[in-house]
Amino acid sequence: MKSQAFRLLVVLLVFQTVLYAQSEGMVSIQGSRYIPLYGRDSTVVEVKDFEMDIYPVTNAEYVNFVKKYPKWQKSQALKLFVDDSYLTNWKNDLELKDSENNNSPVTYVSWFAAKAYCDCQGKRLPTVDEWEYVAMSDQTTKDARIKPSYNEQILAWYEAPRSNENLIGQTPKNVWGVFDLHGLVWEWTQDFNSVLITGESRKDVDKDSNLFCGSAAVNATDLMNYAAFMRYAIRGSLKAKYSLKNLGFRCVKDINE
């Protein structure tokens, strides 16, 4: 009886380990309710459990992606989905320019291309709420926004010029085990336009699914969080086909219940 009970316990433990094992290169994020910079239907937003890439997607990883999916190569990508700056820091379809590093975040990638990359990995882009929820933590605290040092450090990172030697993993990981949410590149989100109202005024209901006006943002909950204001302003200035020098991405994955 003891032997059978022990075997059953081992089977249960193995099953539990497999069930809750983290995906390779990702960490599990325990969801909760939090107050974002901008409220929507209510000021409190609930984030469900999910997994997030530990690092932003690198040049090397994106090279492998375009090798497997040639339609996203520099010369093949449809202009409907990318602008003229797409992969402009690449020498050709499969090679980076000599000034670029394989372990730097991939940039000059449009939202459409970033979404396609994540989809092909069985993942997706994070929502604004998911990204901000993880990004509000520091090395010890899940919500570090009340710390003056937290916001000051992020602003200092944002002010620093980006160089080709900006490698992943050089800044401290946060309490979740995620690196480089701040201080390396801006990152695409799935719904980068979701908080902002389009058009020249709040009464303008003429929607443009690609263009979003940052000056029309409403319902800010923390007027002192300048770093977050900058992120929302950047998102509000983007079109989905834009490809920028300091704009990259990472993927997330739903946790099946």
Wavefront OBJ file of the C-alpha trace (Angstrom):
o trace
v 0.000 0.000 0.000
v 2.767 2.425 0.910
v 4.554 1.649 -2.367
v 1.386 2.298 -4.403
v 0.675 5.526 -2.535
v 4.253 6.701 -3.136
v 4.007 5.949 -6.862
v 0.694 7.813 -7.049
v 2.249 10.804 -5.293
v 5.165 10.825 -7.736
v 2.777 10.702 -10.711
v 0.762 13.610 -9.301
v 3.886 15.688 -8.704
v 5.187 15.024 -12.224
v 1.788 15.898 -13.702
v 1.661 19.124 -11.684
v 5.201 20.039 -12.787
v 4.337 19.499 -16.463
v 1.042 21.347 -16.114
v 2.581 24.450 -14.572
v 5.987 24.364 -16.248
v 7.089 27.666 -17.708
v 7.668 27.876 -21.423
v 11.323 28.120 -22.442
v 12.595 31.675 -22.363
v 9.509 32.923 -20.553
v 8.420 33.576 -16.975
v 4.996 33.218 -15.408
v 3.254 36.425 -14.398
v 0.630 36.161 -11.675
v -2.216 38.447 -12.625
v -4.016 40.829 -10.311
v -6.007 44.047 -10.272
v -4.176 47.342 -10.645
v -4.746 50.993 -11.507
v -3.155 51.937 -14.858
v -2.161 55.443 -15.868
v -5.280 55.682 -18.011
v -8.611 54.215 -16.969
v -11.198 52.916 -19.420
v -14.553 51.608 -18.198
v -13.245 51.771 -14.647
v -10.016 52.836 -13.005
v -9.164 49.317 -11.844
v -8.037 46.784 -14.452
v -7.803 43.035 -13.937
v -4.873 41.250 -15.540
v -5.095 37.474 -15.815
v -2.149 35.109 -15.381
v 0.113 34.880 -18.428
v 3.686 34.200 -19.500
v 6.066 36.834 -20.827
v 9.356 36.618 -22.698
v 12.286 37.232 -20.379
v 13.998 39.375 -23.020
v 12.872 41.396 -26.008
v 13.152 39.591 -29.356
v 16.720 39.865 -30.644
v 18.196 40.447 -34.077
v 19.382 36.836 -34.173
v 15.912 35.504 -33.392
v 14.356 37.692 -36.061
v 16.900 36.521 -38.632
v 15.766 32.952 -37.942
v 12.152 34.074 -38.306
v 12.591 35.646 -41.740
v 14.579 32.628 -42.920
v 11.583 30.440 -42.068
v 8.982 32.949 -43.265
v 10.479 34.706 -46.328
v 7.417 36.898 -46.822
v 8.690 39.017 -43.914
v 12.143 39.506 -45.389
v 13.241 43.046 -46.117
v 12.713 42.815 -49.864
v 9.553 40.693 -49.698
v 7.389 42.337 -47.011
v 4.266 43.962 -48.429
v 4.205 47.747 -48.196
v 0.707 47.442 -46.789
v 2.296 46.099 -43.595
v 5.665 47.879 -43.387
v 7.036 51.304 -44.232
v 10.256 52.153 -46.066
v 12.276 51.935 -42.829
v 11.509 48.253 -42.250
v 14.774 46.469 -41.336
v 16.737 49.429 -42.644
v 19.630 48.433 -40.372
v 20.020 45.135 -42.256
v 22.528 44.669 -45.063
v 20.147 42.437 -47.015
v 17.321 39.973 -46.417
v 19.311 37.727 -44.095
v 22.258 39.759 -42.812
v 22.593 42.623 -40.351
v 24.802 45.573 -41.104
v 28.250 45.272 -39.503
v 27.318 47.922 -36.927
v 24.494 45.799 -35.530
v 24.745 43.103 -32.834
v 22.936 39.760 -32.877
v 22.109 40.081 -29.168
v 20.551 43.525 -29.437
v 16.762 43.867 -29.618
v 15.432 43.787 -33.164
v 14.130 47.212 -34.186
v 12.815 48.810 -37.376
v 9.996 46.255 -37.205
v 6.342 47.209 -37.745
v 3.432 46.165 -35.529
v 2.233 43.824 -38.272
v 5.637 42.128 -38.440
v 5.933 41.893 -34.651
v 2.456 40.370 -34.430
v 3.308 37.862 -37.158
v 6.489 36.842 -35.322
v 4.615 36.210 -32.071
v 1.801 34.364 -33.861
v 4.329 32.044 -35.490
v 5.777 31.199 -32.077
v 2.342 30.278 -30.734
v 2.384 33.490 -28.723
v 1.029 37.031 -29.089
v 1.955 40.613 -28.367
v 1.187 41.775 -24.806
v -1.716 44.103 -24.206
v -0.960 47.584 -22.886
v -2.320 46.523 -19.496
v -0.179 43.387 -19.355
v 2.955 45.284 -20.386
v 2.390 48.133 -17.938
v 1.488 45.717 -15.141
v 4.823 43.903 -15.422
v 6.751 47.107 -16.111
v 5.554 48.825 -12.921
v 7.764 46.545 -10.825
v 11.392 46.980 -9.840
v 13.823 44.388 -8.500
v 11.973 43.900 -5.208
v 8.464 45.363 -5.471
v 5.602 44.440 -7.794
v 4.234 47.980 -7.808
v 7.177 50.334 -7.446
v 5.462 53.382 -8.928
v 5.268 55.111 -5.554
v 9.065 55.109 -5.279
v 10.636 58.360 -6.549
v 13.828 56.467 -7.381
v 11.905 54.078 -9.665
v 10.531 56.819 -11.910
v 13.772 58.809 -11.832
v 15.773 55.802 -13.003
v 13.375 55.082 -15.870
v 13.453 58.704 -17.029
v 17.259 58.626 -16.936
v 17.215 55.519 -19.119
v 14.801 57.132 -21.566
v 17.074 60.168 -21.882
v 20.170 58.097 -22.650
v 20.970 57.754 -26.373
v 20.598 54.295 -27.897
v 23.738 52.731 -29.328
v 24.347 49.600 -31.351
v 25.880 47.999 -28.249
v 22.594 47.972 -26.341
v 22.563 44.256 -25.550
v 19.758 42.388 -23.833
v 20.089 41.519 -20.161
v 22.361 44.413 -19.168
v 19.832 46.063 -16.826
v 18.661 44.370 -13.591
v 15.732 41.981 -13.914
v 12.554 42.967 -12.131
v 10.761 41.035 -9.418
v 9.084 38.801 -12.023
v 12.408 37.884 -13.626
v 11.858 40.028 -16.742
v 14.700 42.081 -18.246
v 14.834 45.264 -20.299
v 11.286 46.586 -20.087
v 12.916 49.957 -19.496
v 16.164 51.421 -20.682
v 16.698 49.549 -23.938
v 13.972 50.118 -26.551
v 10.285 50.992 -26.647
v 8.106 47.953 -27.269
v 5.028 47.301 -29.372
v 1.854 46.180 -27.608
v -1.100 44.365 -29.104
v -3.511 47.251 -28.495
v -1.068 50.163 -28.543
v -3.896 52.490 -29.554
v -6.549 51.287 -27.126
v -6.498 54.098 -24.552
v -6.378 57.012 -26.927
v -9.192 58.775 -28.745
v -8.726 59.391 -32.447
v -9.371 62.575 -34.314
v -8.778 66.244 -33.580
v -11.135 66.376 -30.591
v -12.945 64.106 -28.181
v -16.183 64.677 -30.090
v -14.693 63.452 -33.337
v -15.940 59.898 -33.815
v -14.323 59.345 -37.199
v -12.086 56.352 -36.450
v -8.772 55.685 -38.174
v -7.518 52.204 -37.279
v -3.879 53.138 -37.894
v -3.492 56.718 -36.647
v -3.931 57.729 -33.033
v -3.742 61.192 -31.501
v -1.807 61.335 -28.237
v -3.179 64.766 -27.321
v -6.654 63.277 -27.064
v -5.752 60.984 -24.128
v -8.141 61.176 -21.182
v -8.577 59.966 -17.600
v -4.966 60.003 -16.415
v -4.786 58.627 -12.872
v -1.254 59.721 -11.916
v -0.172 63.107 -13.208
v 3.327 62.666 -11.742
v 4.206 59.474 -13.598
v 6.145 61.178 -16.388
v 7.789 57.961 -17.585
v 4.406 56.343 -18.209
v 3.153 59.496 -19.933
v 6.077 59.201 -22.339
v 5.223 55.584 -23.161
v 1.558 56.392 -23.819
v 2.565 59.402 -25.907
v 4.905 57.263 -28.028
v 2.171 54.674 -28.556
v -0.288 57.391 -29.479
v 2.004 58.707 -32.195
v 2.388 55.383 -33.995
v 0.863 53.839 -37.071
v 0.850 50.050 -37.269
v 3.208 49.985 -40.272
v 5.823 52.268 -38.674
v 9.339 50.883 -38.184
v 11.522 52.899 -35.811
v 15.138 52.757 -34.642
v 14.241 52.459 -30.954
v 11.058 50.361 -31.191
v 11.149 46.590 -30.667
v 8.888 43.990 -29.071
v 8.557 40.851 -26.978
v 5.869 38.175 -26.851
v 3.523 36.805 -24.220
v 1.477 33.641 -23.947
v -1.826 32.810 -22.298
v -1.764 30.271 -19.483
v -4.352 27.592 -20.152
v -6.492 26.953 -17.146
l 1 2 3 4 5 6 7 8 9 10 11 12 13 14 15 16 17 18 19 20 21 22 23 24 25 26 27 28 29 30 31 32 33 34 35 36 37 38 39 40 41 42 43 44 45 46 47 48 49 50 51 52 53 54 55 56 57 58 59 60 61 62 63 64 65 66 67 68 69 70 71 72 73 74 75 76 77 78 79 80 81 82 83 84 85 86 87 88 89 90 91 92 93 94 95 96 97 98 99 100 101 102 103 104 105 106 107 108 109 110 111 112 113 114 115 116 117 118 119 120 121 122 123 124 125 126 127 128 129 130 131 132 133 134 135 136 137 138 139 140 141 142 143 144 145 146 147 148 149 150 151 152 153 154 155 156 157 158 159 160 161 162 163 164 165 166 167 168 169 170 171 172 173 174 175 176 177 178 179 180 181 182 183 184 185 186 187 188 189 190 191 192 193 194 195 196 197 198 199 200 201 202 203 204 205 206 207 208 209 210 211 212 213 214 215 216 217 218 219 220 221 222 223 224 225 226 227 228 229 230 231 232 233 234 235 236 237 238 239 240 241 242 243 244 245 246 247 248 249 250 251 252 253 254 255 256 257
